[in-house]
Amino acid sequence: MLIRGGNILTKIKLIASDIDGTLFDSEHNYDVKRFNNYLDLLHQKDIKFAVASGNNRDHLEKIFQQSPNIDVFIAENGAQIYNQQETLYEKTLPNTLVNDMIQTFDKELELKALSLSGKKASYSNTAENQPLYHINNLVCVDDLTRVNDEIFKLNIQLQHEDLDTGVELLNEKYGSKIYAAVSGFGSIDIMSNNVNKSLGLQHLCQKLDLSLKNVMSFGDNTNDLEMLAESGISFAMKNAKPKILKTADHITKDDNDHDGVLNTLAEFFRL
């Protein structure tokens, strides 16, 4: 499918979609039969589909068991990229930095919850206040600084609702070392520097011999910001955050509770 941007015609070869608030409705469901049918039709047009999520691999494999034909997963906001055959890219946080942040959070932030997302499992001091729907492999430990694992991401929830201020404080304190962004359900994801969904897409596009101009993306929250800004064509969900609505090229006609992604694909690609 060709899209016109200025005087340039670009062929869409890859679709990247966020999950919660985007492909999934508010109850974490999606139209499996319709989605799988669209995957087959897109593949016939030589178009691949990538899930681009802040979630970890364990969770993604669980919730997409019924859709085995998804081409690739960009997990942990771009820190881990994999398909059914292999891991394509990984970037973890230095353990010294993880431990420093844990100690800083305890002293300087009013935390409601803190968890680490690692290769082997996810870790927290307690299951209380943790988004257990998103964490299928939670291990509770007494001391998070003694966890023996490679860590992709920290996730924190604050006692107050001003998450954007929390992100600003984190990025100001740790600057070039980390990237922090608001994710779904009132939390902040913290990854290594040079990690976001757009950079994850860049790594994937290099593997596929594509450009970001060949990508169509969908998202709703600020951890989708770079992906939407840099894709060839981008759609903010009708229910997206105001900053996302301003960033994307287009806004879906329908929200995530009314198949906004699938309806857009059906119209755009005449499925």
N, C-alpha and C positions, 0 to 999 in steps of 0.2 A: 504494500500500500504506500502510495506516494503522498507526501504532505508538502505544502508550499510555505516556505519561510523566507520572506523577502523575494529574491530572484532565484532561490535555490530549492530544487526539488530533492527531498530526502526520503529514502525508503526505510520504513519501519521494519526492523528485523528482530526486535526484542521488546517485550512488554515487561515492566517491573512494577509490582504492586505491593504496597503495605497491606497489613492484615486488619488489625483491630481498628475500627472506625472507618475502614476503607472497603476491603473485600468482604470482611465479615460484618454481620449485623451486630446490634448491641447485646445480643445473647450469645455471641461467639459462634454463630452458625453461618453457613453459606450454601447456596443451591448446588449441591455436589453434582447432580446429574447434568444440569445445564453447564456448569463450569467445565466438567470433563468433556462434554460435547464440544464446547468452544475451543478447548485445548486441541482436540483432534482437528477441528476446522482450521485453526491457526497454523498448526503443523503442516497442513496441506498447502498453506500459503508460504511455507518456509519461514515462519515467525515463531520464535521461542518465547517461553513465559518464565519469568523469575519472580519468586517471592522475596521481597525486600523487607526485613523485619528486625526489630530490636530483640526478638525472642531468641532463646538458645536452641541448639540443634535438637536436643531431646524433645522439647515441646513441639517444634515444627514437624518432626517425624511422626509424632502422635496425632496431631490435629489434621494432618494431610494424608493419613493412611489410605483414604478412599480416592486419592488423586495421584496415583503413582507416575503419571505422565508429565508432571511439572518438571521442567528442564533443569532448573538450578535454584538453589536457595542462598540468598545473601542474609546471613544470620548475624546476630549481635551488632546490628547497625553497620554492618560492613566489615567487622573484624574477622569473620569466618565465612568462606564461600565454598560450597560443595554441591555435588550432584550425586546421583545414585552410585556412580563408579569411583569417585575420588574426591579428596579435598583439594580445592584449587588455590586457596589462599588463606592464611591465618596471620593475625597480628595480636599478640598478647601484651599485657601491661607488665613492666618490670616489677618484681616482687617487692623491691625496696620502696617503690613509689606507691604500690598498693598499701603497704603497711603504714607508710607515712600518712596517706589520706585517711585510713581508718582511724588513726590516732587524732588527726585534725578534726574529723567529723565529730568524734565523741566530745571534743572540747569546744568547738566553735559553732556547731549547727544543732538546732533542735530536731533531732532525728525521731521519726516515727518508726522507721524500719531501715535496715541496711542488709544487702545481700551481695555476694560475690558470684559471678557466673564463670565457672571454670570448664576445662576440658572434660574432667571426670564427673563433676557434679556441680550443684549450686550450694552455697554455704551461707549460714546465718547463725546468730546466737540463739534465735528463737523463731518458731513458725508464726508467732503472733504478729499480726498486721502485714504479713507477707502475702503478695498476690499469688496464692497457691495454684490458681488456674494456670498461670504462666510458668510455674516451677514444679515440674514433675519429679525432680531428682534432688530435693532439698535435703542437705545434711546439716544438722544442728551441731555446732561446736562451741566450746567454752571461750576459745581465743581465736579470732579470725586472723590474727597476724601469724598464727602457726599453721595455717592451712598449707598443705603440700600439693599444690596443683598449679597449672598455668591458667592465669585469669584473663578472660577476654574483657570483662565489664564489671563495674560496680553499679548497683542500683540503690538509690536512696529515696525515701519518702520523708517529707518534712511535716512538722506539726502544723505549720501554716500553709496557706494556699498559694502564696506568692512564689511559685516555682521559677519564674523567669528571673527574679532577683537572686534566687539560689544559684541558678546557672551562671549569672554574671559574676557572683562572688567566686565560684569555683574556677571559672575561666580566668578571672583576674589573678587568683592566687597561684594557680598551677600553669596558666598560660600555655606555653609551647609544649608542655608535657602531656596534656590531656585534651579531650574534646567532650564537653558536657552538653546535653540537650534534653529538653522535656520530652518524655515518651507518654504513652497512654496511661490512664487510670491514676493520675496524680503522682507521678514519680519522675526522677531524673536519672538518665543513663550516663555513665562516665566511662569513656573508652580511652585508648591510647591516642596520642596526637596523630593526625593524618588518618583518622578513621571516621567515616560517615558513609551514608548509603551511596552518595555520588561517587566517592572514591572507590567503594566496593564495586560499583557498576563499571568504573574505569578499568579495574583489574579484570573484571569479567569480560568486558569488551575487547581487551587486549588478547585474551584467550580465544575469543570467537572471531577475531579479526574484524571488529566492528568499531564504530565511533559512537560517542554519546548522542550524536545527531540521529543515529539509527534507533534510539530508545524512546518509547512512550512510557510515561510513569504516572502513577496514581498515589496520592497520599492525603493525610488529614492533619498531621501534627508536626511540631517543629523539628523532630528528628527526620522528617521527610524533606526539609527545606532545600538543602543542597541538591538532592536528587531531582526535585521538581524544577529548580532553577536552571539546571545544567542539561536536562534531557532535551532531545530534539523536539518533543511535544509533551506537555505535562497537563494533568488534570487534578485540580484540587476537588476533594469531595464537597458536595453542597453543605455538609455538616462540619467542614474543616475550620481550624482556628483562623482568625482574621488575617494573621500574617501569612498564612498559607494561601488563603483566598487571593491575596494581593500578589503573591509570587508566581503562581502557576499561570500557564498560558490560557487555560480554560477552567470552567467550573462544571462539574457534572450536573445534569438536569435533575437527577435523583440522589438522595442521600444513601448512606450505607445500609439503612434499614429497608430500602426499596431497590436493591440491586443496582446501585449507581455505577459500579465498575462494569458489570456484565451488560447492562443496557448501553453503556457508552461503547463497549467493544462491538456489540451487535450492530449499532448504528454506524460506527466508523469503518468497520471492516465488512459490513453487509453480511453478517453471519446468520 
